[in-house]
Amino acid sequence: MSQTILVLGASGQIGTELIEKLRTVYGSAHVVASDIRNGSPSLMNSGPFEIIDATDKEAILTVVKKYNITQIYLLAAMLSATGEKFPHKAWNLNMTSLLAVLDLAKDKYINQVFWPSSIAVFGSTSPKIQTPQKTIMEPSTVYGISKVSGEFWCNYYHDKYGVDVRSIRYPGIISWKTKPGGGTTDYAVDIFFKAVEQGSFECFLNKNSCLPMMYMEDAVDATVQIMQVNADQIKIRTSYNLSAMNFSPKELALEIQRHIPNFTITYKTDYRQAIADSWPDSIDDTKAREDWGWTPNYTLSKMTKVILENLVAQ
């Protein structure tokens, strides 16, 4: 069966590159990008685009019917750092949009849902090293609370209504095609831009704050892969741990200095430090590797080289 896909929140960091991949795999006409406002010219000109408020179920349904959508990728969300400034808005966007899409799947308007969770589901009481797939989840942010709640809603809709919903817990996602979007791990995106443009960077986390990270290409590949495998391979309907690399700001800066020897970094921590301190240093993603064959392609050194080459070439 051919798929026709709607991506909600397509103009964000992940959506921008996911759309590009999906249109390559399924054909531009079969991938509808959407966001609450216009996206980049390349996003809007490479295939169908619709303005949609992801909390408006009727608006989503109108587009689903218009294009005979079979899958929805729900990427619209308010991230950790921004969510702490606007907690009620974050909760409303993150939860209302998910329940709207799950209801459309329950009512058979669509066949499959992808919804990303995050390492933000873990808190200070979770094991910090190789955090297990199943463990204590006591998040300290509104974003994390919404992701824990969302995971259990996904599992509920699967168990109760047979909804084919699939999810992965993204670590920090690093890319060079879009600027940072308000997440605690976004220092690892901004640092590359500042290294090329200014030769220096002031980091809002301390130098030894180790966090799980992933290059965007791996994140996009994992997202497409989990949606393509047979349903019986998906054993976990909350969300899968996903990992690729772990590093601190100090380690990332040293890697950048291999390419830009005069690059300097300073540290001035803010409220995001407490968020980072509550998250894991590393993640155990054995279940994703066993169940649907996940394996990353990028290391810290490979990622750094590719990002800097692309930014310098711009």
Buried (B, 14 or more C-beta within 10 A) or exposed (E): EEBBBBBBBBBBBBBBBBBBBBBEEBEBEBBBBBBBEEBBEEBBEBBBBBEBBBBBBEBBBEBBEEBEBBBBBBBBBBBBBBBBEEBEEBBBBBBBBBBBBBBBBBEEBBBBBBBBBBBBBBBEEBBBEBBBBEBEBBBBBBBBBBBBBBBEBBBBBBEEBEBBBBBBBBBBBBBBBBEBBBBBBBBBBBBBBBBBEEEEBBBBBBBEBBBBBBBBBBBBBBBBBBBEBEEEEBEBBBBBBBBBBBBBBBBBBBBBBEBBEEBEBEBEBEEBBBBBBBBBBBBBBBBBBEBBEBEBEBBBEEBBBBBBEBBEEE
